[in-house]
Amino acid sequence: MTSRCHFLIEIEKERVRQDEKWGEQNHSDLKMYAILGEEFGEVGKAILEDTDLKNELIQVASVCMMWLEAIERRIR
């Protein structure tokens, strides 16, 4: 399995986890931006504290996917 496939699977697993925890998210773009900003801040923290950077990046990618899904639902 390529790294790309592996990470896409990990992002999908994180999306499922987010949906199970929070339900479908249909916030405004401003709120989604704030959520993404909080996750991005955790990437910086992981770098500074030398913790699980890959997991934080997966969460950022997953929030981007969540935001795209919310936009898609809006335009249907």
Helices and strands as residue ranges (DSSP letters): H 3-22, H 29-49, H 53-75
